[in-house]
């Protein structure tokens, strides 16, 4: 009986911790696949503070470049790995791979 009580208390504490962390942490990770030759998804919505993680899933070299938007950033040209950016400013971002015409995406941040 005492054991069950302790386990129940532990579970309740874990649930409370989860609820508290969920209430405090608004920022989320948003994953974008960098593929041959497209971004997936092509449209994403973010909240300031969110982290966007682009992951190279194809075989060819690509980059991630903001051509229009409130915050400019640019990855290296590469064919593996990831590129992360924390979105700091609200607005509409046009993001392209400068190597492939038409390989583009839109990020809207609030
Ligand atoms: Cu590309």
Boltz pocket constraint, residues with backbone or C-beta under 6 A from the ligand:
constraints:
  - pocket:
      binder: B
      contacts: [[A, 35], [A, 37], [A, 61], [A, 62], [A, 63], [A, 97], [A, 98], [A, 99], [A, 100], [A, 103]]
      max_distance: 6.0
